[in-house]
Amino acid sequence: MHTTNEPLRREWTGFRRPGRLTAMAAAALLVVALGLLHAFGNRASCDGPCPAEPTGPDGSLVSDQFYFLHRDLGESGSITVRMTAMTGTITYPPPDHDRIVPGLVPWAKAGIIVKDGLRQGSSYAALMLTGSHGVRMQHDYRHDVAGSAGGVSAASPRWLRLTRSGDTVTGYESTDGERWTKVGTAQLSGLSGTVQAGLFATSPGDLTLRRTGLGGATEQVRFTQAGGVFDNVRVNGAASAGGWHPYAVGEMNRTDWEKYHKASGAVEENGTITVTGTGDIGPSGAEDGARPVEGVLGGLGLGLLLVLVVAVRFITCEYRRAPEGGTPVTRRALAAKAAVVGAVTFVTGLLAVGIVVPAGTAVLKGNGIPVVDVSALTGVRVVVGTAVVLALAAVLALAIGALLRRAWPATLTAVLAVGVPYLVTSVPLLPDGLSQWLLRVTPAAGFAAQQTLVEYPQVVAHYAPSTGYFPLPWWAGIAVLSAYAALLLGLALSRLPRGDDRAGAPVEWR
């Protein structure tokens, strides 16, 4: 009579062969070694000490670069302006890359802002006109509210107003300065008694894609500049009698265009103020040079291939030793094998990813490389989720081996189903649409568990698998992989005898 644990004990004993344990250890070492090699190989280089990357009120990395004409504003007050024009410059855009052209990138911004001091990353609320997205109210880097659509001209000006009452800042827009429409409200916790309010302009880089590989794309970013023209500027509730002060938040006037053609700054003439600037105000990410924590998992693909081979051979070796026409594996045995290979792979992945993610991240930060910060819960999800995905992939490979019964066809099938989609979509080889399709419908969808990058509609970036953006959320990706593993394992179990008493007897395949 068999006990419940006997099949598990038997399969665990069978798994503990030196070759299999060595292969699993090698998979873990590949993940750790290649991840740390990547981290140690990246180092920031600056003229003198590298400046610290700005962080927002929540501690996350942010972009905070714009030209600011500002003055003090007290705990209650407002700033109102009329905006009559918005123009810009884009340097060397496609297709010929040989001209400097007038124009605005979609998220160029000019308008009014209330900011808690001049430090990069400080809390703010801004009401602005954008290059292609109309009026927007944004605050604290991550939050964006749409106002009315359309642009601005002298014949069709835009009136903008921000009012402050304690920690609450409210934005309004108008077409005539008399009838006002509320755009949004921002709660800026801990706002200082005296803040800086004024006019601003900024413009992110012009992102274009260059085709490479079999239709993939790499990013190219070019310098741009935007300017807003304002009049009828009124400030109520000024905290002091001081006047306006120009200030560049972040690095400005370092490019050849700004040095020799048009400097970023503020110019007042006959009651009209023109503010010109470059940069962006918003969340920072991989498109700004920061590295995601999953960037140290470059060795995961090779580790995955070893895991798939081990899982397939764990089952196909039974058929290689079986007599002709015999079935050496029962349902109980296959279920036990699945539990053993899944558990061993999970523990192996948990150790490898649990070591390389914090260690690699620490090395990158020590080398001056900015890393996209994640919460402790997200970090745990990356480590545990990736280990779960590896375990499910191993169970899937085991099921394929049980169905095909031969090592090479089963290994090839498992690699094509899981490994190849994951590897080819992690580099700019295939068209973005095809890569996203592969990561929706193949078992490789499960690797969405490692993604920490967030897609923001108000941030221009190349949101593609090759840059770390999966098309499915992490839980949906794991669900897709789980469905494949459950389906194939169930199919393999259904084609096996129920108990040990029938092991070795021919089985009728239907």
C-alpha positions as CSV (number, residue, x, y, z in Angstrom):
1,M,0.0,0.0,0.0
2,H,1.4,3.4,-1.0
3,T,1.4,6.3,1.3
4,T,0.5,9.8,0.1
5,N,4.1,11.0,0.2
6,E,5.7,7.9,-1.3
7,P,5.5,9.0,-4.9
8,L,6.9,12.4,-4.0
9,R,9.7,10.8,-2.1
10,R,10.5,8.5,-4.9
11,E,10.5,11.2,-7.5
12,W,12.6,13.5,-5.3
13,T,15.1,10.7,-4.9
14,G,15.2,10.2,-8.7
15,F,15.7,13.9,-9.3
16,R,18.7,14.2,-7.0
17,R,21.1,12.9,-9.6
18,P,24.4,14.9,-9.9
19,G,23.7,15.9,-13.5
20,R,20.3,17.4,-12.7
21,L,21.4,19.2,-9.5
22,T,24.5,20.5,-11.4
23,A,22.3,21.8,-14.2
24,M,19.9,23.6,-11.8
25,A,22.8,25.1,-9.9
26,A,24.3,26.3,-13.2
27,A,21.0,27.9,-14.1
28,A,21.0,29.8,-10.9
29,L,24.7,30.8,-11.2
30,L,24.1,32.1,-14.8
31,V,21.3,34.3,-13.6
32,V,23.4,35.7,-10.7
33,A,26.7,36.0,-12.6
34,L,25.4,37.6,-15.7
35,G,23.2,40.0,-13.7
36,L,26.1,41.1,-11.5
37,L,28.4,41.3,-14.6
38,H,25.9,43.7,-16.2
39,A,25.7,45.8,-13.0
40,F,29.5,46.0,-12.5
41,G,29.9,46.9,-16.2
42,N,27.7,50.0,-16.0
43,R,29.2,53.1,-14.4
44,A,28.3,56.8,-14.6
45,S,31.0,59.2,-15.9
46,C,30.8,62.8,-15.0
47,D,33.1,65.9,-14.9
48,G,33.4,65.8,-11.1
49,P,30.9,64.1,-8.8
50,C,27.7,63.0,-10.6
51,P,24.7,65.1,-9.5
52,A,22.0,63.2,-7.7
53,E,18.9,62.4,-9.7
54,P,15.9,64.5,-8.6
55,T,13.2,62.6,-6.6
56,G,9.6,63.6,-6.2
57,P,7.5,63.9,-3.0
58,D,7.0,60.1,-2.9
59,G,10.8,59.4,-3.3
60,S,10.6,58.2,-6.9
61,L,12.8,59.5,-9.7
62,V,11.4,62.4,-11.7
63,S,12.2,64.7,-14.5
64,D,12.1,68.3,-13.4
65,Q,13.6,70.7,-15.9
66,F,12.0,73.9,-17.1
67,Y,12.5,77.7,-17.3
68,F,10.7,79.5,-14.6
69,L,9.8,83.2,-14.1
70,H,8.6,83.2,-10.5
71,R,7.7,85.2,-7.5
72,D,6.4,84.5,-3.9
73,L,2.8,83.4,-3.3
74,G,1.3,83.1,0.1
75,E,-1.1,80.5,1.6
76,S,-4.1,82.1,-0.2
77,G,-3.8,83.7,-3.6
78,S,-3.9,83.2,-7.3
79,I,-2.0,83.7,-10.5
80,T,-3.8,84.5,-13.8
81,V,-2.4,85.0,-17.3
82,R,-3.5,85.2,-20.9
83,M,-1.6,83.1,-23.3
84,T,-1.5,84.3,-26.9
85,A,1.0,82.1,-28.6
86,M,3.1,78.9,-28.3
87,T,5.9,78.1,-30.6
88,G,8.8,75.7,-30.7
89,T,11.9,74.2,-32.4
90,I,12.8,70.6,-33.2
91,T,16.4,69.9,-34.2
92,Y,17.2,67.6,-37.1
93,P,14.1,65.4,-37.3
94,P,13.5,62.6,-39.8
95,P,13.5,61.8,-42.6
96,D,16.8,63.6,-43.6
97,H,18.1,64.7,-40.3
98,D,19.6,67.8,-42.0
99,R,17.3,70.7,-40.9
100,I,16.1,72.6,-37.8
101,V,12.4,73.0,-38.1
102,P,9.7,75.0,-36.3
103,G,7.2,72.9,-34.4
104,L,6.1,71.5,-31.1
105,V,6.4,68.0,-29.9
106,P,3.1,66.6,-28.5
107,W,4.0,67.1,-24.8
108,A,5.7,70.5,-25.1
109,K,4.4,72.6,-22.2
110,A,4.0,76.3,-21.4
111,G,1.7,77.8,-18.8
112,I,1.6,78.7,-15.1
113,I,2.9,76.7,-12.1
114,V,2.8,76.8,-8.3
115,K,5.9,75.1,-6.9
116,D,7.1,74.4,-3.4
117,G,10.4,76.2,-3.8
118,L,13.0,75.9,-6.7
119,R,14.4,72.5,-5.8
120,Q,14.1,69.8,-8.5
121,G,11.6,67.3,-7.4
122,S,9.6,69.6,-5.1
123,S,5.8,69.4,-5.0
124,Y,4.0,71.4,-7.7
125,A,0.7,72.0,-9.6
126,A,0.7,73.4,-13.1
127,L,-1.9,74.5,-15.6
128,M,-0.5,74.5,-19.2
129,L,-1.1,74.4,-22.9
130,T,0.6,71.5,-24.6
131,G,1.8,70.9,-28.1
132,S,-0.9,68.5,-29.2
133,H,-3.0,67.6,-26.1
134,G,-4.7,70.9,-25.4
135,V,-5.0,72.3,-21.9
136,R,-3.8,70.0,-19.0
137,M,-3.5,70.3,-15.3
138,Q,-0.7,68.2,-13.8
139,H,0.7,67.9,-10.3
140,D,3.4,66.0,-8.4
141,Y,4.8,64.4,-11.6
142,R,2.4,61.5,-12.0
143,H,-1.0,63.1,-12.1
144,D,-2.6,64.5,-15.3
145,V,-6.1,65.9,-15.9
146,A,-7.3,67.0,-19.4
147,G,-8.9,70.3,-20.0
148,S,-10.2,71.6,-23.3
149,A,-8.6,70.5,-26.6
150,G,-7.1,72.8,-29.3
151,G,-4.2,75.2,-29.5
152,V,-3.7,78.9,-29.0
153,S,-3.2,82.0,-31.1
154,A,-3.5,85.8,-30.9
155,A,-7.0,85.5,-32.4
156,S,-7.9,82.7,-30.0
157,P,-6.1,83.2,-26.7
158,R,-6.3,81.0,-23.6
159,W,-6.7,82.4,-20.1
160,L,-5.2,80.3,-17.3
161,R,-5.6,80.6,-13.6
162,L,-4.3,78.7,-10.5
163,T,-5.7,79.5,-7.1
164,R,-4.1,78.4,-3.8
165,S,-5.9,77.8,-0.5
166,G,-3.5,76.1,1.9
167,D,-2.6,72.7,0.5
168,T,-5.2,72.9,-2.3
169,V,-4.4,74.2,-5.7
170,T,-7.2,74.5,-8.3
171,G,-6.9,75.2,-12.0
172,Y,-9.3,77.1,-14.3
173,E,-9.3,78.0,-17.9
174,S,-11.2,80.6,-20.0
175,T,-11.5,81.8,-23.5
176,D,-12.4,85.4,-22.6
177,G,-11.1,85.9,-19.0
178,E,-14.7,86.2,-17.7
179,R,-16.3,82.8,-17.9
180,W,-14.1,80.2,-16.2
181,T,-14.2,76.4,-16.3
182,K,-12.6,74.3,-13.6
183,V,-10.0,71.9,-15.0
184,G,-8.9,70.1,-11.8
185,T,-7.8,70.3,-8.2
186,A,-4.6,69.1,-6.6
187,Q,-4.0,68.3,-2.9
188,L,-0.3,69.1,-2.3
189,S,0.3,67.7,1.2
190,G,2.8,69.7,3.3
191,L,3.0,72.7,1.0
192,S,5.1,75.5,2.4
193,G,3.5,78.7,3.6
194,T,5.3,80.7,0.9
195,V,5.6,79.0,-2.5
196,Q,6.8,80.1,-5.9
197,A,4.3,80.9,-8.6
198,G,4.9,82.0,-12.1
199,L,5.2,81.3,-15.8
200,F,7.1,78.3,-17.2
201,A,8.0,76.5,-20.5
202,T,9.6,73.2,-21.2
203,S,9.8,70.7,-24.0
204,P,10.9,67.0,-23.9
205,G,13.0,65.4,-26.6
206,D,11.6,64.4,-30.0
207,L,11.3,60.7,-29.9
208,T,11.6,58.8,-33.2
209,L,12.2,55.2,-34.0
210,R,14.8,53.7,-36.3
211,R,14.1,50.4,-37.9
212,T,16.5,47.5,-37.2
213,G,16.7,43.7,-37.3
214,L,13.6,42.1,-38.8
215,G,11.4,45.1,-38.2
216,G,12.3,46.1,-34.7
217,A,13.0,49.6,-33.6
218,T,15.5,51.5,-31.6
219,E,14.9,55.0,-30.1
220,Q,16.4,58.3,-31.2
221,V,15.8,61.5,-29.2
222,R,16.5,65.0,-30.4
223,F,16.7,68.3,-28.7
224,T,13.6,70.5,-28.7
225,Q,12.6,73.8,-27.3
226,A,9.2,75.5,-26.6
227,G,8.1,79.0,-25.7
228,G,4.9,80.6,-24.5
229,V,3.8,84.2,-24.9
230,F,1.9,85.7,-22.0
231,D,0.2,89.0,-21.1
232,N,-2.3,90.2,-18.6
233,V,-0.3,88.6,-15.8
234,R,-1.9,89.1,-12.4
235,V,-0.9,87.8,-9.0
236,N,-3.1,88.1,-5.9
237,G,-1.9,87.2,-2.5
238,A,1.8,87.7,-3.1
239,A,3.8,86.9,0.0
240,S,6.2,89.8,-0.4
241,A,6.6,93.0,-2.4
242,G,9.5,91.5,-4.4
243,G,9.2,91.3,-8.2
244,W,9.7,88.6,-10.8
245,H,12.9,86.4,-10.8
246,P,14.1,84.2,-13.7
247,Y,15.4,80.8,-12.9
248,A,16.4,77.6,-14.7
249,V,15.1,74.6,-12.9
250,G,17.6,71.9,-13.9
251,E,20.3,72.2,-16.5
252,M,19.7,74.8,-19.2
253,N,21.6,76.7,-22.0
254,R,24.2,74.0,-22.4
255,T,23.4,72.9,-26.0
256,D,24.8,74.5,-29.1
257,W,21.3,75.6,-30.2
258,E,20.8,77.5,-26.9
259,K,24.3,78.9,-26.9
260,Y,24.4,80.2,-30.5
261,H,20.8,80.5,-31.6
262,K,18.2,81.0,-28.9
263,A,18.8,80.8,-25.2
264,S,16.2,79.4,-22.9
265,G,14.9,82.2,-20.6
266,A,12.3,84.9,-20.1
267,V,12.0,88.2,-22.0
268,E,9.6,91.0,-21.1
269,E,8.7,93.6,-23.7
270,N,5.8,96.1,-23.8
271,G,3.8,94.1,-21.2
272,T,4.3,90.8,-23.0
273,I,6.4,88.1,-21.5
274,T,7.9,85.3,-23.5
275,V,9.3,82.3,-21.6
276,T,11.3,79.7,-23.5
277,G,12.6,76.4,-22.1
278,T,13.5,72.8,-22.6
279,G,13.2,69.5,-20.6
280,D,10.2,67.9,-19.0
281,I,8.2,67.8,-15.7
282,G,7.0,64.3,-15.0
283,P,7.9,60.8,-13.9
284,S,11.3,59.5,-14.9
285,G,12.0,56.1,-16.2
286,A,14.1,54.0,-18.6
287,E,13.6,56.5,-21.4
288,D,15.6,59.0,-19.2
289,G,18.5,56.6,-18.6
290,A,17.3,55.1,-15.3
291,R,17.5,51.3,-15.1
292,P,14.6,49.2,-13.9
293,V,15.4,46.6,-11.2
294,E,14.6,43.8,-13.7
295,G,17.4,45.1,-15.9
296,V,19.8,42.8,-13.9
297,L,17.9,39.7,-15.0
298,G,19.8,39.5,-18.3
299,G,20.8,36.0,-17.5
300,L,17.3,34.7,-17.0
301,G,16.9,33.6,-20.6
302,L,19.9,31.2,-20.4
303,G,18.8,30.0,-17.0
304,L,15.4,29.3,-18.4
305,L,16.8,27.1,-21.2
306,L,18.7,24.9,-18.7
307,V,15.5,24.5,-16.6
308,L,13.5,23.5,-19.7
309,V,16.1,20.9,-20.6
310,V,16.2,19.4,-17.1
311,A,12.4,19.2,-16.9
312,V,12.1,17.5,-20.2
313,R,14.8,14.9,-19.5
314,F,13.3,14.2,-16.1
315,I,10.3,12.6,-17.7
316,T,11.7,11.4,-21.1
317,C,14.4,9.3,-19.4
318,E,11.6,7.1,-18.1
319,Y,10.4,6.3,-21.6
320,R,14.0,5.7,-22.8
321,R,14.4,2.9,-20.3
322,A,10.9,1.4,-20.8
323,P,10.2,-1.8,-22.7
324,E,8.8,-1.5,-26.2
325,G,5.1,-0.4,-26.0
326,G,5.3,0.0,-22.2
327,T,4.1,2.9,-20.2
328,P,6.5,3.3,-17.2
329,V,4.8,6.4,-15.8
330,T,1.4,6.6,-14.1
331,R,-0.7,9.6,-13.3
332,R,0.5,9.6,-9.7
333,A,4.1,9.4,-10.8
334,L,3.7,12.2,-13.4
335,A,1.9,14.4,-10.8
336,A,4.7,13.8,-8.3
337,K,7.3,14.6,-11.0
338,A,5.5,17.9,-11.7
339,A,5.4,18.8,-8.0
340,V,9.1,18.0,-7.6
341,V,10.4,19.8,-10.7
342,G,8.1,22.7,-10.0
343,A,9.2,23.0,-6.4
344,V,12.9,22.6,-7.1
345,T,12.7,25.2,-9.9
346,F,10.8,27.6,-7.7
347,V,13.4,27.4,-4.9
348,T,16.2,27.7,-7.5
349,G,14.6,30.8,-9.1
350,L,13.8,32.3,-5.7
351,L,17.4,32.1,-4.6
352,A,18.9,33.3,-7.9
353,V,16.5,36.2,-8.4
354,G,16.4,37.0,-4.7
355,I,20.2,37.5,-4.8
356,V,20.7,39.2,-8.1
357,V,18.0,41.8,-7.9
358,P,19.0,43.5,-4.6
359,A,22.7,42.9,-5.1
360,G,22.7,44.1,-8.8
361,T,20.6,47.2,-7.9
362,A,23.0,48.1,-5.1
363,V,25.9,47.8,-7.5
364,L,24.3,50.0,-10.1
365,K,23.5,52.7,-7.5
366,G,27.0,52.5,-6.2
367,N,28.3,53.1,-9.7
368,G,26.2,56.2,-10.0
369,I,23.5,54.6,-12.3
370,P,20.0,55.8,-11.4
371,V,17.6,52.9,-10.7
372,V,13.8,53.2,-11.0
373,D,12.7,52.8,-7.4
374,V,10.0,50.3,-6.6
375,S,8.0,49.6,-3.4
376,A,9.0,46.7,-1.2
377,L,5.8,44.9,-2.2
378,T,6.7,45.3,-5.9
379,G,10.2,44.1,-5.3
380,V,8.8,41.0,-3.6
381,R,6.4,40.5,-6.5
382,V,9.3,40.6,-9.0
383,V,11.4,38.0,-7.1
384,V,8.6,35.6,-6.2
385,G,6.7,36.1,-9.4
386,T,9.7,35.3,-11.5
387,A,10.4,32.2,-9.5
388,V,6.8,31.2,-10.0
389,V,7.1,31.7,-13.7
390,L,10.2,29.6,-13.9
391,A,8.4,26.8,-12.0
392,L,5.4,26.9,-14.3
393,A,7.7,26.8,-17.3
394,A,9.4,23.7,-15.9
395,V,6.0,22.0,-15.3
396,L,5.0,23.0,-18.9
397,A,8.2,21.4,-20.3
398,L,7.6,18.3,-18.2
399,A,4.1,17.9,-19.6
400,I,5.4,18.4,-23.2
401,G,8.0,15.7,-22.5
402,A,5.3,13.3,-21.2
403,L,3.2,13.9,-24.3
404,L,6.0,13.5,-26.9
405,R,8.1,11.0,-24.9
406,R,11.3,11.8,-26.7
407,A,13.9,14.3,-25.4
408,W,14.9,16.3,-28.4
409,P,11.4,16.9,-29.9
410,A,10.1,17.8,-26.5
411,T,13.0,20.1,-25.7
412,L,12.7,21.8,-29.0
413,T,9.0,22.3,-28.5
414,A,9.4,23.7,-25.0
415,V,12.1,26.1,-26.1
416,L,10.1,27.3,-29.1
417,A,7.0,27.8,-26.9
418,V,8.6,29.5,-23.9
419,G,12.2,30.4,-24.5
420,V,12.2,31.8,-28.0
421,P,9.3,34.2,-27.6
422,Y,10.9,35.6,-24.4
423,L,14.3,36.0,-25.8
424,V,13.4,37.5,-29.2
425,T,11.0,40.0,-27.7
426,S,13.6,41.2,-25.2
427,V,15.7,42.8,-28.0
428,P,14.7,45.1,-30.8
429,L,14.5,42.4,-33.4
430,L,10.8,41.9,-34.3
431,P,8.2,44.6,-35.0
432,D,6.6,45.9,-31.8
433,G,3.2,44.6,-32.8
434,L,4.4,41.1,-33.3
435,S,6.4,41.1,-30.1
436,Q,3.3,42.3,-28.2
437,W,1.3,39.5,-29.8
438,L,3.8,36.9,-28.9
439,L,3.8,38.0,-25.3
440,R,0.0,37.9,-25.1
441,V,-0.7,34.4,-26.6
442,T,2.4,32.3,-25.9
443,P,3.5,30.9,-22.5
444,A,6.2,33.6,-22.4
445,A,3.5,36.0,-21.4
446,G,4.2,34.9,-17.8
447,F,7.5,36.9,-17.8
448,A,5.4,40.0,-17.4
449,A,5.8,39.2,-13.7
450,Q,9.2,40.8,-13.7
451,Q,8.1,44.2,-15.1
452,T,8.2,47.3,-12.9
453,L,8.1,50.0,-15.5
454,V,4.8,52.0,-15.6
455,E,3.4,53.4,-18.8
456,Y,2.3,57.1,-18.4
457,P,0.1,58.6,-21.1
458,Q,1.6,62.0,-20.5
459,V,5.2,60.7,-21.0
460,V,6.5,60.0,-24.5
461,A,8.5,56.8,-24.6
462,H,8.9,53.7,-26.7
463,Y,6.4,51.4,-24.9
464,A,7.5,48.1,-26.4
465,P,8.7,44.7,-25.1
466,S,12.3,45.4,-26.2
467,T,12.4,48.4,-23.7
468,G,10.8,46.4,-20.8
469,Y,7.1,47.0,-21.3
470,F,5.0,43.9,-21.5
471,P,1.5,44.1,-23.1
472,L,-0.2,42.3,-20.2
473,P,-0.2,43.1,-16.5
474,W,1.9,40.7,-14.4
475,W,-1.1,38.7,-13.0
476,A,-2.6,38.3,-16.5
477,G,0.7,37.1,-17.9
478,I,1.1,34.5,-15.1
479,A,-2.5,33.4,-15.8
480,V,-1.7,32.7,-19.5
481,L,1.3,30.6,-18.6
482,S,-0.7,28.8,-15.8
483,A,-3.4,28.0,-18.3
484,Y,-0.9,26.4,-20.8
485,A,0.8,24.4,-18.0
486,A,-2.5,23.2,-16.6
487,L,-3.9,22.3,-20.0
488,L,-0.9,20.3,-21.2
489,L,-0.3,18.6,-17.8
490,G,-4.0,17.6,-17.7
491,L,-3.8,16.2,-21.2
492,A,-0.6,14.3,-20.3
493,L,-2.3,12.9,-17.2
494,S,-5.4,11.8,-19.1
495,R,-3.3,9.6,-21.3
496,L,-1.6,7.7,-18.5
497,P,-2.8,4.7,-16.4
498,R,-4.3,5.5,-13.0
499,G,-2.2,3.4,-10.7
500,D,1.1,1.7,-10.3
501,D,-0.5,-1.7,-11.0
502,R,-0.7,-0.8,-14.7
503,A,2.7,0.6,-15.1
504,G,4.6,-1.1,-17.8
505,A,1.4,-2.2,-19.7
506,P,0.5,-0.8,-23.1
507,V,-1.9,2.1,-23.0
508,E,-4.5,2.8,-25.6
509,W,-4.0,6.4,-26.9
510,R,-7.1,8.1,-28.1
